[in-house]
Amino acid sequence: MNTLSRMTANRWMFVPVLLLGMTVTIGTVTVLSAVVGHPLGMEPNYDTKAASWNAEREQRALNERLRWVVTPEISSDGARRTIALRIEDKHAARIEAGSVQVECIPIRAAELRQRVALSRQGSGEFAGSFESPVGGQWEFRVTVEQGGLRYTDAFRRFLTGVRGGGAAASAAEEAAHG
């Protein structure tokens, strides 16, 4: 009996090897398709942010003491979005902030994040605009500075893509997703 006929007769010995090989191949392809070309929403300067955890805790404690309320309103005109914020204290008195900045981050394409400096529109009201052809869930990180105080807040909204049906559909979806 030659080697080829022996291997053919004991062909079942290759099944575990074949199954293990397919498992490794499928796992490798899955991980590569998830990672290659996608930065996975990496947080910029995360090592610095992690090293300054005490400062982050102190900022959260200050936010809790101030209890300011940031009320956002986002409107769309195609890919151009306008973000308007009303900033009030815990007694509903408007805050006259020195500067207001918003970091706009699309969750599924975090490398497209943008910083927007908002301009004063009225008493405690600020607005600015940014480009956003990407739809889906967005995170908005607000930084308000007034005198020597700094207040931070974050909120999320669902924004439609450019081809998603225009401003009316975007406003309806934003209202539905809160």
C-alpha positions as CSV (number, residue, x, y, z in Angstrom):
1,M,0.0,0.0,0.0
2,N,1.6,3.3,-1.1
3,T,1.5,6.6,0.9
4,L,-1.3,8.1,-1.2
5,S,-3.7,5.2,-0.7
6,R,-2.9,5.2,3.1
7,M,-3.7,9.0,3.4
8,T,-6.9,8.5,1.4
9,A,-8.0,5.7,3.7
10,N,-7.2,7.8,6.8
11,R,-8.7,11.0,5.4
12,W,-10.5,11.8,8.6
13,M,-7.2,12.6,10.3
14,F,-7.2,15.9,8.3
15,V,-10.5,17.2,9.6
16,P,-9.1,18.6,12.8
17,V,-6.2,20.2,11.0
18,L,-8.6,21.7,8.4
19,L,-11.0,23.0,11.1
20,L,-8.2,24.6,13.0
21,G,-6.8,26.2,9.9
22,M,-10.3,27.6,8.9
23,T,-10.8,29.0,12.4
24,V,-7.5,30.8,12.4
25,T,-8.1,32.1,8.8
26,I,-11.6,33.4,9.7
27,G,-10.4,35.0,12.9
28,T,-7.6,36.8,11.0
29,V,-9.8,38.0,8.2
30,T,-12.4,39.3,10.7
31,V,-9.8,41.2,12.8
32,L,-8.1,42.7,9.7
33,S,-11.4,43.8,8.1
34,A,-12.4,45.5,11.3
35,V,-9.1,47.3,11.9
36,V,-7.3,48.0,8.6
37,G,-8.1,51.5,7.4
38,H,-10.2,52.4,10.4
39,P,-8.7,54.2,13.3
40,L,-11.4,52.9,15.6
41,G,-12.2,56.4,17.0
42,M,-9.0,56.8,18.7
43,E,-9.0,59.6,21.3
44,P,-6.3,62.2,20.6
45,N,-3.8,62.6,23.4
46,Y,-5.4,59.8,25.4
47,D,-2.1,59.1,27.3
48,T,-2.0,62.8,28.4
49,K,-5.7,62.6,29.4
50,A,-5.2,59.4,31.3
51,A,-2.2,60.8,33.1
52,S,-4.2,63.9,34.2
53,W,-7.1,61.9,35.7
54,N,-7.0,64.0,38.9
55,A,-7.6,67.2,36.9
56,E,-10.5,65.4,35.1
57,R,-12.0,64.5,38.5
58,E,-11.6,68.1,39.7
59,Q,-13.3,69.4,36.6
60,R,-16.3,67.0,37.1
61,A,-16.6,68.2,40.7
62,L,-16.6,71.8,39.6
63,N,-19.2,71.0,36.9
64,E,-21.3,69.4,39.7
65,R,-21.0,72.5,41.9
66,L,-21.8,74.9,39.1
67,R,-24.7,72.9,37.7
68,W,-24.9,75.0,34.6
69,V,-27.3,73.8,31.9
70,V,-26.3,73.7,28.2
71,T,-29.3,73.5,25.9
72,P,-28.3,72.6,22.3
73,E,-30.2,73.1,19.1
74,I,-28.7,71.7,15.9
75,S,-30.1,72.6,12.4
76,S,-28.9,71.5,9.0
77,D,-28.6,72.9,5.5
78,G,-27.2,70.0,3.6
79,A,-23.7,69.2,4.9
80,R,-23.5,72.5,6.7
81,R,-24.7,72.2,10.3
82,T,-25.4,75.0,12.8
83,I,-25.1,74.4,16.5
84,A,-26.7,76.9,18.9
85,L,-26.3,76.7,22.6
86,R,-28.2,78.4,25.4
87,I,-26.2,78.4,28.7
88,E,-27.9,79.0,32.0
89,D,-27.1,78.5,35.6
90,K,-29.1,76.2,38.0
91,H,-31.6,79.1,38.5
92,A,-32.2,79.6,34.7
93,A,-30.2,82.9,34.7
94,R,-28.2,83.2,31.4
95,I,-24.4,82.8,31.6
96,E,-22.4,85.5,29.8
97,A,-19.4,83.3,28.9
98,G,-16.1,84.6,27.6
99,S,-15.7,81.7,25.2
100,V,-17.6,78.7,24.2
101,Q,-16.0,75.8,22.2
102,V,-17.6,72.6,20.9
103,E,-15.7,69.5,19.7
104,C,-18.0,67.8,17.2
105,I,-17.2,64.1,16.8
106,P,-18.9,61.7,14.4
107,I,-19.0,58.3,16.3
108,R,-18.4,56.1,13.3
109,A,-15.7,58.3,11.7
110,A,-14.0,59.9,14.7
111,E,-11.0,61.0,12.6
112,L,-13.3,63.7,11.1
113,R,-13.7,65.5,14.4
114,Q,-13.9,69.3,14.3
115,R,-13.5,72.1,16.9
116,V,-15.9,75.0,16.6
117,A,-15.6,78.3,18.4
118,L,-19.1,79.6,18.9
119,S,-19.9,83.3,18.7
120,R,-22.2,85.3,21.0
121,Q,-25.7,85.6,19.6
122,G,-27.4,87.2,22.6
123,S,-27.5,86.9,26.3
124,G,-26.2,83.5,27.1
125,E,-26.7,82.3,23.5
126,F,-23.9,81.1,21.3
127,A,-23.8,79.7,17.8
128,G,-21.4,78.4,15.2
129,S,-21.4,76.1,12.2
130,F,-19.5,73.1,10.9
131,E,-19.3,70.8,7.9
132,S,-20.7,67.2,8.4
133,P,-21.3,65.0,5.3
134,V,-21.3,62.0,7.7
135,G,-24.6,60.9,9.2
136,G,-25.2,58.9,12.3
137,Q,-24.6,59.5,16.0
138,W,-22.4,62.4,16.9
139,E,-20.9,63.4,20.2
140,F,-20.6,67.1,21.1
141,R,-18.1,68.1,23.9
142,V,-18.8,71.7,25.1
143,T,-16.2,73.8,27.0
144,V,-17.5,77.1,28.5
145,E,-15.1,79.6,30.0
146,Q,-16.3,82.5,32.1
147,G,-13.9,84.6,34.2
148,G,-11.7,82.0,35.9
149,L,-14.3,79.2,35.7
150,R,-14.4,76.4,33.2
151,Y,-17.5,74.2,32.6
152,T,-17.5,71.1,30.5
153,D,-20.5,69.1,29.2
154,A,-21.1,66.5,26.5
155,F,-24.2,65.3,24.6
156,R,-25.0,63.1,21.7
157,R,-27.4,63.6,18.8
158,F,-28.3,61.7,15.7
159,L,-27.6,63.6,12.4
160,T,-28.6,62.4,9.0
161,G,-26.1,62.2,6.1
162,V,-26.0,64.6,3.2
163,R,-28.2,62.4,1.0
164,G,-30.5,61.6,4.0
165,G,-33.5,63.8,3.0
166,G,-32.5,67.3,3.9
167,A,-33.0,69.6,6.8
168,A,-36.6,68.7,7.6
169,A,-35.8,65.0,7.9
170,S,-32.7,65.8,9.9
171,A,-34.7,67.9,12.4
172,A,-37.3,65.2,12.7
173,E,-34.7,62.6,13.4
174,E,-32.9,64.8,15.9
175,A,-36.2,65.4,17.7
176,A,-37.0,61.6,17.7
177,H,-33.5,60.7,19.1
178,G,-33.6,63.5,21.7
